[in-house]
């Protein structure tokens, strides 16, 4: 019981815990910089994700990839510069009006 109330002992324990935490943090940071996935799963590996993405793009025809890129950038440009309606809301309103029928 006397050891529990000793402030010097508590301070030493806190200093030791702080050192352990800093050591763990340095190890995690070095693993992240080295590209080692956290959790140890191969599927979480950035290398594997990049490889799979590259494989999918390689299987697509170049014109398809170019079309997706042009369409994406055109959509971004239009959404930022013009008053584009909310497509999701428009579709929901349309289907709700279809459920109700003609009035």
N, CA and C of each residue as an Amber inpcrd file, in Angstrom:
protein
   309
   0.8090000  -1.1850000   0.0000000   0.0000000   0.0000000   0.0000000
   0.8560000   1.2530000   0.0000000   1.9660000   1.2190000   0.6880000
   2.8260000   2.3860000   0.7590000   3.4220000   2.6990000  -0.6010000
   3.6700000   1.6610000  -1.4230000   4.2350000   1.8740000  -2.7490000
   3.2430000   2.5710000  -3.6750000   1.9370000   2.3220000  -3.4800000
   0.9170000   2.9300000  -4.3220000   0.8330000   4.4350000  -4.1080000
   1.1550000   4.8970000  -2.9460000   1.0250000   6.3190000  -2.6280000
   2.3230000   7.0790000  -2.8410000   3.4110000   6.4070000  -3.1840000
   4.6990000   7.0530000  -3.3790000   4.6860000   7.8090000  -4.7090000
   4.7170000   9.1510000  -4.6840000   4.6440000   9.9160000  -5.9340000
   5.8820000   9.7140000  -6.8100000   7.0280000   9.4730000  -6.1990000
   8.2340000   9.2600000  -6.9880000   8.1290000   7.9780000  -7.8140000
   7.5530000   6.9310000  -7.2200000   7.3640000   5.6590000  -7.9340000
   6.3860000   5.8360000  -9.0960000   5.3080000   6.5820000  -8.8570000
   4.3270000   6.8380000  -9.9230000   4.9730000   7.6160000 -11.0630000
   5.8280000   8.5740000 -10.7140000   6.5040000   9.3690000 -11.7240000
   7.4540000   8.5080000 -12.5640000   8.1490000   7.5950000 -11.9090000
   9.0500000   6.6830000 -12.6240000   8.2600000   5.7670000 -13.5520000
   7.1110000   5.2770000 -13.0770000   6.2660000   4.4160000 -13.9140000
   5.7510000   5.1760000 -15.1410000   5.3380000   6.4270000 -14.9230000
   4.8540000   7.2390000 -16.0480000   5.9720000   7.4990000 -17.0590000
   7.1750000   7.7610000 -16.5650000   8.3070000   7.9920000 -17.4630000
   8.6150000   6.7320000 -18.2740000   8.5300000   5.5780000 -17.6310000
   8.7830000   4.3160000 -18.3290000   7.7030000   4.0520000 -19.3890000
   6.4600000   4.3110000 -19.0370000   5.3720000   4.1340000 -20.0000000
   5.5200000   5.0900000 -21.1800000   5.9420000   6.3240000 -20.9030000
   6.1460000   7.3100000 -21.9690000   7.2380000   6.8290000 -22.9190000
   8.3200000   6.2960000 -22.3790000   9.4010000   5.7750000 -23.2140000
   8.9290000   4.6070000 -24.0780000   8.1250000   3.7260000 -23.4990000
   7.6000000   2.5930000 -24.2600000   6.6890000   3.0660000 -25.3870000
   5.8520000   4.0490000 -25.1030000   4.9470000   4.5930000 -26.1060000
   5.7200000   5.2480000 -27.2490000   6.7520000   5.9990000 -26.9270000
   7.5660000   6.6320000 -27.9630000   8.2640000   5.5810000 -28.8250000
   8.7260000   4.4970000 -28.2100000   9.3710000   3.4200000 -28.9580000
   8.3840000   2.7570000 -29.9250000   7.1870000   2.4950000 -29.4490000
   6.1470000   1.8940000 -30.2970000   5.7950000   2.8310000 -31.4460000
   5.6820000   4.1210000 -31.1600000   5.3440000   5.0940000 -32.1860000
   6.4420000   5.1440000 -33.2590000   7.7000000   5.1070000 -32.8580000
   8.7970000   5.1230000 -33.8280000   8.7780000   3.8760000 -34.7030000
   8.4880000   2.7190000 -34.1080000   8.4360000   1.4870000 -34.8900000
   7.3000000   1.5200000 -35.9030000   6.1330000   2.0100000 -35.4870000
   4.9840000   2.0840000 -36.3970000   5.2830000   3.0500000 -37.5410000
   5.8790000   4.2070000 -37.2160000   6.2070000   5.1750000 -38.2600000
   7.2090000   4.5970000 -39.2550000   8.1950000   3.8600000 -38.7680000
   9.1770000   3.2690000 -39.6830000   8.5340000   2.1870000 -40.5470000
   7.5820000   1.4310000 -40.0030000   6.8830000   0.4160000 -40.7890000
   6.0120000   1.0610000 -41.8560000   5.3590000   2.1650000 -41.5100000
   4.5110000   2.8540000 -42.4750000   5.3640000   3.4120000 -43.6040000
   6.5150000   3.9890000 -43.2670000   7.4000000   4.5280000 -44.3040000
   7.9470000   3.4210000 -45.1960000   8.1460000   2.2380000 -44.6370000
   8.6570000   1.1160000 -45.4190000   7.5630000   0.4590000 -46.2450000
   6.2980000   0.8240000 -46.0200000   5.1950000   0.2630000 -46.7970000
   4.6600000  -1.0320000 -46.2410000   4.9890000  -1.3600000 -45.0160000
   4.4810000  -2.5790000 -44.3920000   3.0570000  -2.3090000 -43.9310000
   2.0830000  -3.1090000 -44.3670000   0.6970000  -2.8490000 -43.9930000
   0.4660000  -3.0660000 -42.5020000  -0.3120000  -2.1870000 -41.9180000
  -0.6650000  -2.3410000 -40.5160000  -1.7190000  -3.4300000 -40.4030000
  -1.5790000  -4.3040000 -39.4710000  -2.5030000  -5.4140000 -39.3180000
  -1.9760000  -6.6690000 -39.9850000  -0.9730000  -6.5320000 -40.8130000
  -0.3060000  -7.6830000 -41.3860000  -1.0300000  -8.3690000 -42.5320000
  -2.1170000  -7.8330000 -43.0260000  -2.8590000  -8.4710000 -44.1020000
  -2.2060000  -8.1410000 -45.4420000  -2.0290000  -9.1620000 -46.2660000
  -1.4590000  -8.9440000 -47.5930000  -2.4100000  -8.1280000 -48.4560000
  -3.7120000  -8.2920000 -48.2440000  -4.6830000  -7.5470000 -49.0400000
  -4.6750000  -6.0610000 -48.7180000  -4.1330000  -5.6820000 -47.5560000
  -4.0490000  -4.2770000 -47.1920000  -2.7820000  -3.6330000 -47.7270000
  -1.9620000  -4.3990000 -48.4100000  -0.6830000  -3.9000000 -48.9150000
  -0.9040000  -2.8950000 -50.0390000  -0.2520000  -1.7170000 -49.9520000
  -0.3830000  -0.7530000 -51.0380000   0.1970000  -1.2930000 -52.3500000
   1.2060000  -2.1270000 -52.2630000   1.7920000  -2.7220000 -53.4680000
   0.7540000  -3.5740000 -54.1970000   0.0430000  -4.4140000 -53.4400000
  -0.9510000  -5.2910000 -54.0550000  -2.1030000  -4.4860000 -54.6460000
  -2.5420000  -3.4610000 -53.9330000  -3.6240000  -2.6230000 -54.4480000
  -3.2050000  -1.9430000 -55.7460000  -1.9810000  -1.4260000 -55.7720000
  -1.4860000  -0.7840000 -56.9840000  -1.3620000  -1.7660000 -58.1320000
  -0.8960000  -2.9680000 -57.8310000  -0.7680000  -3.9970000 -58.8600000
  -2.1340000  -4.3510000 -59.4400000  -3.1270000  -4.5490000 -58.5620000
  -4.4650000  -4.9030000 -59.0420000  -5.0840000  -3.7760000 -59.8660000
  -4.8930000  -2.5310000 -59.4160000  -5.4200000  -1.4000000 -60.1810000
  -4.7420000  -1.3270000 -61.5430000  -3.4410000  -1.5410000 -61.5800000
  -2.7250000  -1.5280000 -62.8490000  -3.1790000  -2.6420000 -63.7700000
  -3.4470000  -3.8010000 -63.2100000  -3.9150000  -4.9340000 -64.0030000
  -5.2770000  -4.6380000 -64.6300000  -6.1670000  -4.0570000 -63.8510000
  -7.5040000  -3.7340000 -64.3610000  -7.4030000  -2.7060000 -65.4800000
  -6.5770000  -1.6740000 -65.2710000  -6.4250000  -0.6460000 -66.3030000
  -5.7960000  -1.2380000 -67.5530000  -4.8310000  -2.1480000 -67.3870000
  -4.1800000  -2.7590000 -68.5420000  -5.1660000  -3.6070000 -69.3510000
  -6.1370000  -4.2080000 -68.6970000  -7.1150000  -5.0380000 -69.3970000
  -8.1520000  -4.1980000 -70.1370000  -8.3570000  -2.9630000 -69.6990000
  -9.2990000  -2.0890000 -70.3850000  -8.6510000  -1.5580000 -71.6580000
  -9.4530000  -1.2670000 -72.6190000  -8.9300000  -0.6330000 -73.8300000
  -8.5700000   0.8030000 -73.4930000  -7.5730000   1.3240000 -74.1410000
  -7.1230000   2.6910000 -73.8360000  -8.2260000   3.7030000 -74.1100000
  -9.0600000   3.4530000 -75.1070000 -10.1370000   4.3950000 -75.3950000
 -11.1590000   4.4150000 -74.2640000 -11.3640000   3.2770000 -73.6190000
 -12.3010000   3.2410000 -72.4980000 -11.7530000   4.0420000 -71.3190000
 -10.4660000   3.8950000 -71.0520000  -9.8440000   4.6440000 -69.9590000
  -9.9010000   6.1340000 -70.2560000  -9.5840000   6.5010000 -71.4930000
  -9.6300000   7.9010000 -71.8800000 -11.0500000   8.4490000 -71.7540000
 -12.0370000   7.6680000 -72.1400000 -13.4260000   8.1050000 -72.0200000
 -13.8430000   8.3340000 -70.5860000 -13.4210000   7.4400000 -69.6870000
 -13.7400000   7.6030000 -68.2680000 -13.0850000   8.8660000 -67.7180000
 -11.8240000   9.0820000 -68.0680000 -11.1260000  10.2720000 -67.5840000
 -11.7660000  11.5630000 -68.0910000 -12.0640000  11.6160000 -69.3870000
 -12.6790000  12.8120000 -69.9510000 -14.0540000  13.0440000 -69.3240000
 -14.8350000  11.9930000 -69.1800000 -16.1520000  12.1310000 -68.5650000
 -16.0820000  12.5930000 -67.1260000 -15.1230000  12.0680000 -66.3770000
 -14.9690000  12.4570000 -64.9830000 -14.5960000  13.9270000 -64.8680000
 -13.6050000  14.3460000 -65.6490000 -13.1700000  15.7420000 -65.5700000
 -14.2390000  16.6970000 -66.0850000 -14.9820000  16.2970000 -67.0920000
 -16.0770000  17.1270000 -67.5850000 -17.1610000  17.2730000 -66.5200000
 -17.4810000  16.1760000 -65.8470000 -18.4810000  16.2350000 -64.7790000
 -18.0370000  17.1080000 -63.6250000 -16.7730000  17.0120000 -63.2560000
 -16.2530000  17.8510000 -62.1720000 -16.3220000  19.3200000 -62.5660000
 -15.9020000  19.6230000 -63.7920000 -15.9290000  21.0070000 -64.2770000
 -17.3570000  21.5590000 -64.2770000 -18.2930000  20.7720000 -64.7990000
 -19.6820000  21.2310000 -64.8790000 -20.2790000  21.4350000 -63.4910000
 -19.9790000  20.5380000 -62.5680000 -20.5420000  20.6510000 -61.2170000
 -19.9930000  21.8610000 -60.4760000 -18.7430000  22.2190000 -60.7530000
 -18.1420000  23.3560000 -60.0560000 -18.5430000  24.6970000 -60.6530000
 -18.8110000  24.7290000 -61.9540000 -19.0240000  26.0160000 -62.6290000
 -20.4750000  26.3190000 -63.0040000 -21.3300000  25.3300000 -62.9720000
 -22.7140000  25.5430000 -63.3820000 -23.6590000  25.0150000 -62.3140000
 -24.8990000  25.4840000 -62.3880000 -25.9190000  25.0580000 -61.4320000
 -26.4930000  23.7230000 -61.9040000 -25.8410000  22.6360000 -61.5030000
 -26.2430000  21.2960000 -61.9130000 -27.2530000  20.7720000 -60.8920000
 -28.3910000  20.2530000 -61.3350000 -29.3830000  19.7500000 -60.3770000
 -28.8810000  18.4940000 -59.6680000 -29.4520000  18.2570000 -58.5140000
 -29.1210000  17.0680000 -57.7390000 -29.7750000  15.8660000 -58.4100000
 -28.9670000  15.0320000 -59.0190000 -29.4710000  13.9020000 -59.8010000
 -30.2100000  12.9030000 -58.9100000 -29.6460000  12.6330000 -57.7470000
 -30.2770000  11.6650000 -56.8420000 -31.6760000  12.1320000 -56.4550000
 -31.8100000  13.4160000 -56.1080000 -33.1140000  13.9470000 -55.7150000
 -34.0840000  13.9160000 -56.8950000 -33.5880000  14.2380000 -58.0860000
 -34.4480000  14.2260000 -59.2720000 -34.9820000  12.8280000 -59.5640000
 -34.1330000  11.8370000 -59.4540000 -34.5540000  10.4560000 -59.7170000
 -35.5510000   9.9900000 -58.6660000 -35.2940000  10.3130000 -57.3980000
 -36.2370000   9.9280000 -56.3400000 -37.5890000  10.5930000 -56.5440000
 -37.5790000  11.8760000 -56.9100000 -38.8390000  12.5760000 -57.1630000
 -39.5940000  11.9460000 -58.3250000 -38.8610000  11.5570000 -59.3660000
 -39.4900000  10.9270000 -60.5290000 -40.1580000   9.6100000 -60.1470000
 -39.4340000   8.7650000 -59.3900000 -40.0060000   7.4810000 -58.9930000
 -41.1630000   7.6560000 -58.0130000 -41.0900000   8.6450000 -57.1490000
 -42.2110000   8.9100000 -56.2390000 -43.4430000   9.3620000 -57.0130000
 -43.2300000  10.1500000 -58.0710000 -44.3740000  10.5750000 -58.8770000
 -44.9610000   9.4010000 -59.6650000 -44.1220000   8.4400000 -60.0470000
 -44.6010000   7.2510000 -60.7430000 -45.4370000   6.3670000 -59.8240000
 -45.0590000   6.3070000 -58.5380000 -45.8070000   5.4910000 -57.5680000
 -47.2000000   6.0680000 -57.3590000 -47.2580000   7.3930000 -57.2830000
 -48.5360000   8.0450000 -57.0060000 -49.4740000   7.9740000 -58.2000000
 -48.9090000   7.9520000 -59.3780000 -49.7430000   7.8990000 -60.5870000
 -50.1750000   9.2910000 -60.9840000 -50.8650000   9.3900000 -62.1020000
 -51.3090000  10.7210000 -62.5640000 -52.4080000  11.2630000 -61.6620000
 -52.3080000  12.5460000 -61.3720000 -53.3090000  13.2020000 -60.5000000
 -54.2830000  14.0070000 -61.2950000
